[in-house]
Amino acid sequence: MEIEIEPASAEAFELMAAWRYPPPYDFYDGDVDPVLNPERFYEARDEAGELIGFYYFEPNPPDLDYGLGLRPDLTGHGLGLEFFQAGLDFARDRYRPQRVYLHVAEFNERARRVYERAGFSVVSSRVPTFDRFGDVEFLTMVDQT
């Protein structure tokens, strides 16, 4: 699949706000929290111009925090690694980080498996509290390749 990555547009933010994932992934629904730092978001579109996901890059020199989301109807179909790698390649080219960090909810085993296949491993965890979901354990992963 060809993935075009561009700064996120107002249209992309509107579309993402309507995304609904099945439980327990509804934690990632697009309208749960207001978008902070919209300038750090990039939209990902396929060769037909359809929005397929987003990437989030937060520079913390010399490192980079990397976040991403695949459109709900595309999850669970084996596209995760390719989608993840496209964003990672973009980030490495654009930001030239020494290390790349991910923060993933502990329950999100699908995403963790993708990140591990890409060479990331868990280095720490924390448990923030969310109004809607209560305490949620997050794992911090770093690129070990």
Backbone as a printed PyTorch tensor [residue, N CA C, xyz], in Angstrom:
tensor([[[  0.8450,  -1.1750,   0.0000],
         [  0.0000,   0.0000,   0.0000],
         [  0.8870,   1.2330,   0.0000]],

        [[  0.5510,   2.1950,  -0.8200],
         [  1.2330,   3.4860,  -0.8460],
         [  0.6020,   4.3700,   0.2260]],

        [[  1.4390,   5.0070,   1.0570],
         [  0.9300,   5.8780,   2.1160],
         [  1.5240,   7.2620,   1.9250]],

        [[  0.6440,   8.2400,   1.7700],
         [  1.0520,   9.6390,   1.6730],
         [  0.9030,  10.2650,   3.0500]],

        [[  1.9470,  10.9140,   3.5310],
         [  1.9450,  11.5250,   4.8580],
         [  2.1140,  13.0270,   4.7130]],

        [[  1.1450,  13.7640,   5.2510],
         [  1.1300,  15.2330,   5.1750],
         [  0.6700,  15.7840,   6.5180]],

        [[  0.9680,  17.0650,   6.8020],
         [  0.4100,  17.6540,   8.0290],
         [ -1.1090,  17.4720,   8.0490]],

        [[ -1.6500,  17.1840,   9.2160],
         [ -3.0870,  16.9080,   9.3330],
         [ -3.9090,  18.1530,   8.9990]],

        [[ -4.9250,  17.9390,   8.1930],
         [ -5.8320,  19.0130,   7.7740],
         [ -7.0400,  19.0640,   8.7110]],

        [[ -7.7980,  20.1580,   8.6200],
         [ -9.0360,  20.2800,   9.3960],
         [ -9.9860,  19.1360,   9.0410]],

        [[-10.0470,  18.7630,   7.7610],
         [-10.8980,  17.6550,   7.3340],
         [-10.4840,  16.3510,   8.0210]],

        [[ -9.1810,  16.1090,   8.0990],
         [ -8.6980,  14.8800,   8.7380],
         [ -9.0990,  14.8410,  10.2120]],

        [[ -8.9720,  15.9690,  10.9110],
         [ -9.3580,  15.9990,  12.3220],
         [-10.8550,  15.7340,  12.4930]],

        [[-11.6780,  16.2570,  11.5790],
         [-13.1290,  15.9920,  11.6360],
         [-13.4230,  14.5110,  11.4300]],

        [[-12.7780,  13.9070,  10.4560],
         [-12.9910,  12.4820,  10.1910],
         [-12.5310,  11.6320,  11.3710]],

        [[-11.3650,  11.9440,  11.9220],
         [-10.8330,  11.1610,  13.0410],
         [-11.7100,  11.2810,  14.2840]],

        [[-12.3360,  12.4350,  14.4770],
         [-13.2100,  12.6250,  15.6420],
         [-14.4070,  11.6770,  15.6070]],

        [[-14.7840,  11.2230,  14.4240],
         [-15.9360,  10.3270,  14.2870],
         [-15.5480,   8.8410,  14.3670]],

        [[-14.2780,   8.5460,  14.4490],
         [-13.8500,   7.1470,  14.4890],
         [-14.3160,   6.4830,  15.7790]],

        [[-14.8330,   5.2530,  15.6450],
         [-15.2890,   4.4600,  16.7910],
         [-14.6820,   3.0710,  16.7210]],

        [[-13.9940,   2.7100,  17.7810],
         [-13.3720,   1.3990,  17.8880],
         [-14.2060,   0.5240,  18.8100]],

        [[-14.1910,  -0.7920,  18.6140],
         [-14.9060,  -1.6850,  19.5350],
         [-14.1570,  -1.7620,  20.8690]],

        [[-14.8910,  -2.0320,  21.9640],
         [-14.2340,  -2.1860,  23.2620],
         [-13.2070,  -3.3170,  23.2050]],

        [[-12.1060,  -3.2450,  23.8860],
         [-11.6780,  -2.1760,  24.7730],
         [-10.9730,  -1.0430,  24.0460]],

        [[-10.8830,  -1.1560,  22.7120],
         [-10.1650,  -0.1500,  21.9320],
         [-10.9200,   1.1720,  21.8300]],

        [[-12.1530,   1.2340,  22.3510],
         [-12.8950,   2.4950,  22.3580],
         [-12.1610,   3.5530,  23.1870]],

        [[-11.1860,   3.1300,  23.9500],
         [-10.2930,   4.0480,  24.6460],
         [ -9.6710,   5.0250,  23.6500]],

        [[ -9.5050,   4.5960,  22.3980],
         [ -8.8580,   5.4030,  21.3650],
         [ -9.8430,   6.1830,  20.4900]],

        [[-11.1420,   6.1680,  20.8070],
         [-12.1130,   6.9150,  20.0030],
         [-11.6640,   8.3590,  19.8490]],

        [[-11.8900,   8.8920,  18.6580],
         [-11.3440,  10.1880,  18.2850],
         [-11.8430,  11.4000,  19.0210]],

        [[-12.9740,  11.3090,  19.6920],
         [-13.5120,  12.5140,  20.3320],
         [-13.4700,  12.4380,  21.8560]],

        [[-12.7010,  11.5110,  22.4140],
         [-12.6430,  11.3520,  23.8640],
         [-11.9990,  12.5650,  24.5120]],

        [[-10.9130,  13.0300,  23.9660],
         [-10.1990,  14.1780,  24.5050],
         [ -9.9880,  15.2000,  23.4060]],

        [[ -9.9250,  16.4890,  23.7760],
         [ -9.6280,  17.4980,  22.7550],
         [ -8.2180,  17.2970,  22.2050]],

        [[ -8.0300,  17.6800,  20.9540],
         [ -6.7230,  17.5350,  20.3170],
         [ -5.7950,  18.6190,  20.8500]],

        [[ -4.7000,  18.1790,  21.4380],
         [ -3.6590,  19.1040,  21.8810],
         [ -2.5230,  19.0590,  20.8680]],

        [[ -1.9080,  20.1790,  20.6190],
         [ -0.7710,  20.2500,  19.7000],
         [ -1.0950,  19.7000,  18.3120]],

        [[ -2.1200,  20.2490,  17.6470],
         [ -2.4940,  19.7170,  16.3230],
         [ -1.3620,  19.7910,  15.3030]],

        [[ -0.4120,  20.6780,  15.5130],
         [  0.7100,  20.8000,  14.5800],
         [  1.6240,  19.5740,  14.6030]],

        [[  1.4630,  18.7130,  15.5870],
         [  2.2870,  17.5030,  15.6800],
         [  1.6370,  16.2980,  15.0030]],

        [[  0.4370,  16.4830,  14.4680],
         [ -0.2960,  15.3940,  13.8210],
         [ -0.0930,  15.4240,  12.3150]],

        [[  0.0130,  14.2320,  11.7420],
         [  0.1200,  14.0630,  10.2960],
         [ -0.9310,  13.0620,   9.8580]],

        [[ -1.5720,  13.3550,   8.7500],
         [ -2.5640,  12.4250,   8.2190],
         [ -1.8820,  11.4450,   7.2780]],

        [[ -2.4360,  10.2570,   7.2120],
         [ -1.9390,   9.2170,   6.3130],
         [ -3.0740,   8.8550,   5.3660]],

        [[ -2.7980,   8.9610,   4.0870],
         [ -3.8030,   8.6510,   3.0640],
         [ -3.2600,   7.5840,   2.1250]],

        [[ -4.1910,   6.7550,   1.6340],
         [ -3.8000,   5.7020,   0.6990],
         [ -3.7270,   6.2580,  -0.7160]],

        [[ -3.4470,   5.3880,  -1.6760],
         [ -3.2700,   5.8310,  -3.0590],
         [ -4.5430,   6.4210,  -3.6660]],

        [[ -5.7070,   6.1280,  -3.0830],
         [ -6.9740,   6.6990,  -3.5580],
         [ -7.2980,   8.0160,  -2.8550]],

        [[ -6.4330,   8.4430,  -1.9360],
         [ -6.6660,   9.6890,  -1.2210],
         [ -7.5420,   9.5380,   0.0170]],

        [[ -7.8600,   8.2810,   0.3920],
         [ -8.6860,   8.0270,   1.5770],
         [ -7.8400,   8.1270,   2.8390]],

        [[ -8.3900,   8.7670,   3.8650],
         [ -7.7070,   8.8450,   5.1430],
         [ -7.6840,   7.4600,   5.7700]],

        [[ -6.4890,   6.9540,   6.0520],
         [ -6.3720,   5.6100,   6.6340],
         [ -5.8420,   5.6430,   8.0620]],

        [[ -5.3360,   6.7890,   8.4890],
         [ -4.8090,   6.8760,   9.8380],
         [ -4.0960,   8.1780,  10.0740]],

        [[ -3.4150,   8.2340,  11.2050],
         [ -2.6480,   9.4290,  11.5580],
         [ -1.3710,   9.0140,  12.2630]],

        [[ -0.4420,   9.9690,  12.2760],
         [  0.7970,   9.8440,  13.0270],
         [  0.9350,  11.0770,  13.8970]],

        [[  1.6120,  10.9090,  15.0230],
         [  1.8690,  11.9990,  15.9550],
         [  3.3460,  11.9460,  16.3150]],

        [[  4.0320,  13.0820,  16.1770],
         [  5.4640,  13.1450,  16.4620],
         [  5.7370,  14.2820,  17.4370]],

        [[  6.3320,  13.9400,  18.5640],
         [  6.6840,  14.9460,  19.5640],
         [  8.1930,  14.8940,  19.8040]],

        [[  8.9090,  15.8780,  19.2330],
         [ 10.3590,  15.8980,  19.4340],
         [ 10.7200,  16.1670,  20.8930]],

        [[ 11.6260,  15.3750,  21.4040],
         [ 12.2430,  15.5670,  22.7160],
         [ 13.7420,  15.3550,  22.5060]],

        [[ 14.3970,  16.3240,  21.8340],
         [ 15.7810,  16.1300,  21.4090],
         [ 16.6730,  15.5730,  22.5180]],

        [[ 17.4680,  14.5790,  22.1820],
         [ 17.7300,  14.0570,  20.8310],
         [ 16.7590,  12.9540,  20.4120]],

        [[ 15.6810,  12.7520,  21.2000],
         [ 14.7630,  11.6450,  20.9590],
         [ 13.4410,  12.1320,  20.3780]],

        [[ 12.5490,  11.1730,  20.1280],
         [ 11.2470,  11.4780,  19.5490],
         [ 10.1940,  10.5450,  20.1350]],

        [[  9.0520,  11.1020,  20.5390],
         [  7.8910,  10.2930,  20.9080],
         [  7.0310,  10.1230,  19.6540]],

        [[  6.5900,   8.8980,  19.4370],
         [  5.8690,   8.5360,  18.2150],
         [  4.5260,   7.9350,  18.6070]],

        [[  3.4600,   8.4660,  18.0480],
         [  2.1280,   7.9230,  18.2390],
         [  1.4620,   7.7190,  16.8940]],

        [[  0.4640,   6.8700,  16.8450],
         [ -0.2040,   6.5970,  15.5830],
         [ -1.5680,   5.9860,  15.8300]],

        [[ -2.3940,   6.0370,  14.8160],
         [ -3.7030,   5.4020,  14.8740],
         [ -4.1470,   5.0070,  13.4830]],

        [[ -4.6280,   3.8020,  13.3610],
         [ -5.1580,   3.2860,  12.0990],
         [ -6.6750,   3.3720,  12.1540]],

        [[ -7.2960,   3.7420,  11.0430],
         [ -8.7610,   3.8560,  10.9820],
         [ -9.3950,   2.5590,  11.4920]],

        [[-10.4610,   2.6640,  12.3010],
         [-11.0290,   1.4800,  12.9630],
         [-11.3320,   0.2950,  12.0410]],

        [[-11.8800,   0.5400,  10.8600],
         [-12.2470,  -0.5770,   9.9850],
         [-11.0420,  -1.2430,   9.3390]],

        [[ -9.8550,  -0.6660,   9.5020],
         [ -8.6450,  -1.2430,   8.9280],
         [ -7.8310,  -2.0410,   9.9510]],

        [[ -8.2100,  -1.9360,  11.2280],
         [ -7.4590,  -2.6520,  12.2580],
         [ -7.7760,  -4.1470,  12.2130]],

        [[ -6.8150,  -4.9380,  12.6390],
         [ -7.0220,  -6.3850,  12.7070],
         [ -6.9430,  -7.0990,  11.3740]],

        [[ -6.4100,  -6.4200,  10.3340],
         [ -6.3310,  -7.0240,   9.0000],
         [ -4.8940,  -7.1920,   8.5200]],

        [[ -3.9370,  -7.1390,   9.4480],
         [ -2.5510,  -7.3500,   9.0780],
         [ -1.8580,  -6.1570,   8.4450]],

        [[ -2.4330,  -4.9620,   8.5840],
         [ -1.8370,  -3.7600,   7.9960],
         [ -0.9490,  -3.0030,   8.9690]],

        [[ -0.9680,  -3.3990,  10.2330],
         [ -0.3230,  -2.6290,  11.2840],
         [  1.1610,  -2.4010,  11.0990]],

        [[  1.9120,  -3.4350,  10.7820],
         [  3.3600,  -3.2850,  10.6760],
         [  3.7370,  -2.3570,   9.5270]],

        [[  3.0960,  -2.5270,   8.3830],
         [  3.3920,  -1.6620,   7.2330],
         [  3.0420,  -0.2080,   7.5450]],

        [[  1.8880,   0.0060,   8.1680],
         [  1.4640,   1.3600,   8.5360],
         [  2.4330,   1.9600,   9.5550]],

        [[  2.7720,   1.1730,  10.5650],
         [  3.7040,   1.6190,  11.5970],
         [  5.0560,   1.9850,  10.9840]],

        [[  5.5780,   1.1140,  10.1410],
         [  6.9060,   1.3200,   9.5600],
         [  6.9440,   2.5580,   8.6680]],

        [[  5.8560,   2.8320,   7.9430],
         [  5.8100,   4.0250,   7.0910],
         [  5.9600,   5.2900,   7.9340]],

        [[  5.2680,   5.3560,   9.0560],
         [  5.3890,   6.5090,   9.9370],
         [  6.7560,   6.6020,  10.5770]],

        [[  7.3160,   5.4590,  10.9580],
         [  8.6380,   5.4340,  11.5770],
         [  9.7050,   5.9090,  10.5820]],

        [[  9.6300,   5.4500,   9.3460],
         [ 10.5780,   5.8930,   8.3220],
         [ 10.4620,   7.3960,   8.0950]],

        [[  9.2330,   7.9040,   8.0310],
         [  8.9960,   9.3350,   7.8650],
         [  9.6230,  10.1050,   9.0230]],

        [[  9.3920,   9.6270,  10.2530],
         [  9.9030,  10.3030,  11.4500],
         [ 11.4270,  10.3150,  11.4750]],

        [[ 12.0280,   9.2000,  11.1520],
         [ 13.4900,   9.1380,  11.1660],
         [ 14.1020,  10.0790,  10.1370]],

        [[ 13.4660,  10.1700,   8.9690],
         [ 13.9590,  11.0510,   7.9180],
         [ 13.7720,  12.5230,   8.2970]],

        [[ 12.6290,  12.8490,   8.8590],
         [ 12.2940,  14.2500,   9.1580],
         [ 12.9780,  14.7660,  10.4280]],

        [[ 13.0050,  13.9510,  11.4770],
         [ 13.4740,  14.4260,  12.7830],
         [ 14.8680,  13.9330,  13.1630]],

        [[ 15.3570,  12.8850,  12.5340],
         [ 16.6690,  12.3130,  12.8170],
         [ 16.8950,  12.0460,  14.3150]],

        [[ 15.9520,  11.3500,  14.9620],
         [ 16.0920,  11.1130,  16.4040],
         [ 17.1670,  10.0750,  16.7210]],

        [[ 17.7150,  10.2130,  17.9140],
         [ 18.6490,   9.2020,  18.4060],
         [ 17.8850,   7.9360,  18.7890]],

        [[ 16.7710,   8.1220,  19.5120],
         [ 15.8850,   7.0200,  19.9070],
         [ 14.4460,   7.4400,  19.6360]],

        [[ 13.5930,   6.4410,  19.3910],
         [ 12.1670,   6.6720,  19.1930],
         [ 11.4240,   5.9390,  20.3040]],

        [[ 10.5180,   6.6660,  20.9660],
         [  9.7310,   6.1080,  22.0550],
         [  8.2660,   6.0180,  21.6560]],

        [[  7.6030,   4.9800,  22.1600],
         [  6.1590,   4.7830,  21.9930],
         [  5.5420,   4.6570,  23.3720]],

        [[  4.2900,   5.0530,  23.4850],
         [  3.5430,   4.8660,  24.7320],
         [  2.2360,   4.1850,  24.3460]],

        [[  2.0350,   2.9700,  24.8360],
         [  0.8910,   2.1630,  24.4120],
         [  0.1790,   1.6110,  25.6350]],

        [[ -1.1550,   1.6190,  25.5840],
         [ -1.9360,   1.0370,  26.6740],
         [ -1.5770,  -0.4440,  26.8010]],

        [[ -1.3740,  -0.8920,  28.0190],
         [ -0.9490,  -2.2680,  28.2760],
         [ -1.9130,  -3.2890,  27.6730]],

        [[ -3.2210,  -2.9740,  27.6710],
         [ -4.2060,  -3.9240,  27.1430],
         [ -4.1400,  -4.0690,  25.6220]],

        [[ -3.4660,  -3.1580,  24.9330],
         [ -3.4580,  -3.1520,  23.4710],
         [ -2.3870,  -4.1180,  22.9450]],

        [[ -2.6870,  -5.4070,  23.0920],
         [ -1.7260,  -6.4360,  22.7040],
         [ -1.4550,  -6.4460,  21.2020]],

        [[ -2.4640,  -6.1150,  20.3920],
         [ -2.2460,  -6.0850,  18.9340],
         [ -1.1500,  -5.0870,  18.5840]],

        [[ -1.2600,  -3.8800,  19.1330],
         [ -0.2620,  -2.8510,  18.8410],
         [  1.1030,  -3.2490,  19.3960]],

        [[  1.1260,  -3.7770,  20.5990],
         [  2.4050,  -4.1820,  21.1960],
         [  3.1240,  -5.2110,  20.3360]],

        [[  2.3790,  -6.1700,  19.8080],
         [  3.0010,  -7.1820,  18.9400],
         [  3.6120,  -6.5360,  17.6890]],

        [[  2.9040,  -5.5750,  17.1000],
         [  3.4340,  -4.8660,  15.9300],
         [  4.7240,  -4.1480,  16.3030]],

        [[  4.7150,  -3.4340,  17.4130],
         [  5.8900,  -2.6630,  17.8210],
         [  7.0710,  -3.5920,  18.1250]],

        [[  6.7910,  -4.7060,  18.7440],
         [  7.8620,  -5.6680,  19.0320],
         [  8.4400,  -6.2440,  17.7440]],

        [[  7.5830,  -6.5320,  16.7720],
         [  8.0710,  -7.0420,  15.4830],
         [  8.9330,  -6.0050,  14.7690]],

        [[  8.6920,  -4.7230,  15.0660],
         [  9.4740,  -3.6410,  14.4590],
         [ 10.7540,  -3.3500,  15.2430]],

        [[ 11.0110,  -4.1030,  16.3160],
         [ 12.2610,  -3.9460,  17.0530],
         [ 12.1730,  -3.1250,  18.3220]],

        [[ 10.9640,  -2.8490,  18.8060],
         [ 10.7890,  -2.0730,  20.0340],
         [ 10.5870,  -3.0100,  21.2190]],

        [[ 10.9940,  -2.5610,  22.3980],
         [ 10.7510,  -3.3410,  23.6010],
         [ 10.3670,  -2.4120,  24.7500]],

        [[  9.6930,  -2.9840,  25.7490],
         [  9.2040,  -2.2310,  26.9000],
         [ 10.3740,  -1.8510,  27.7970]],

        [[ 10.4060,  -0.5720,  28.1890],
         [ 11.4570,  -0.1020,  29.0980],
         [ 10.8960,   0.4350,  30.4110]],

        [[  9.5940,   0.7690,  30.4510],
         [  8.9910,   1.2610,  31.6870],
         [  7.4750,   1.2440,  31.5520]],

        [[  6.7950,   1.5480,  32.6600],
         [  5.3380,   1.6570,  32.6400],
         [  4.9090,   2.7550,  33.6070]],

        [[  3.7020,   3.2320,  33.4080],
         [  3.0910,   4.2260,  34.3010],
         [  1.5890,   4.0220,  34.2500]],

        [[  0.8750,   4.5750,  35.2310],
         [ -0.5770,   4.3720,  35.3090],
         [ -1.2670,   5.7230,  35.4870]],

        [[ -1.5450,   6.4160,  34.3800],
         [ -2.3160,   7.6590,  34.4880],
         [ -3.8000,   7.3540,  34.7170]],

        [[ -4.5290,   8.3410,  35.2100],
         [ -5.9590,   8.2050,  35.4660],
         [ -6.7250,   9.0640,  34.4630]],

        [[ -7.7590,   8.4790,  33.8680],
         [ -8.5990,   9.1620,  32.8840],
         [-10.0140,   9.2700,  33.4350]],

        [[-10.6690,  10.4110,  33.1910],
         [-12.0430,  10.6060,  33.6740],
         [-12.9570,   9.4920,  33.2030]],

        [[-12.8790,   9.1450,  31.9470],
         [-13.8050,   8.1770,  31.3490],
         [-13.4290,   6.7240,  31.6300]],

        [[-12.1390,   6.4380,  31.8030],
         [-11.6850,   5.0510,  31.8770],
         [-11.0090,   4.6760,  33.1880]],

        [[-10.7750,   5.6400,  34.0560],
         [-10.0840,   5.3470,  35.3070],
         [ -8.5960,   5.1500,  35.0750]],

        [[ -7.9790,   4.2860,  35.8800],
         [ -6.5480,   4.0150,  35.7760],
         [ -6.2780,   3.0990,  34.5870]],

        [[ -5.3280,   3.4890,  33.7500],
         [ -4.9470,   2.6970,  32.5830],
         [ -3.4240,   2.5980,  32.5630]],

        [[ -2.9170,   1.3600,  32.5940],
         [ -1.4760,   1.1830,  32.5440],
         [ -0.9630,   1.4200,  31.1340]],

        [[  0.0930,   2.2300,  31.0280],
         [  0.7610,   2.4910,  29.7660],
         [  2.1750,   1.9670,  29.8350]],

        [[  2.6030,   1.3810,  28.7270],
         [  3.9650,   0.8880,  28.5910],
         [  4.7350,   1.8400,  27.6940]],

        [[  5.9540,   2.1380,  28.0770],
         [  6.8470,   2.9090,  27.2280],
         [  7.7620,   1.9100,  26.5430]],

        [[  7.8340,   2.0430,  25.2300],
         [  8.6660,   1.1480,  24.4150],
         [  9.6900,   1.9920,  23.6750]],

        [[ 10.8550,   1.4170,  23.4400],
         [ 11.9060,   2.1240,  22.7120],
         [ 12.4800,   1.1990,  21.6450]],

        [[ 12.9300,   1.8190,  20.5800],
         [ 13.5300,   1.0880,  19.4690],
         [ 14.8520,   0.4950,  19.9210]],

        [[ 14.9800,  -0.8190,  19.7910],
         [ 16.1870,  -1.5090,  20.2260],
         [ 17.0490,  -1.9610,  19.0410]],

        [[ 16.6910,  -1.5110,  17.8490],
         [ 17.4720,  -1.9480,  16.6660],
         [ 18.6130,  -1.0120,  16.3800]]])
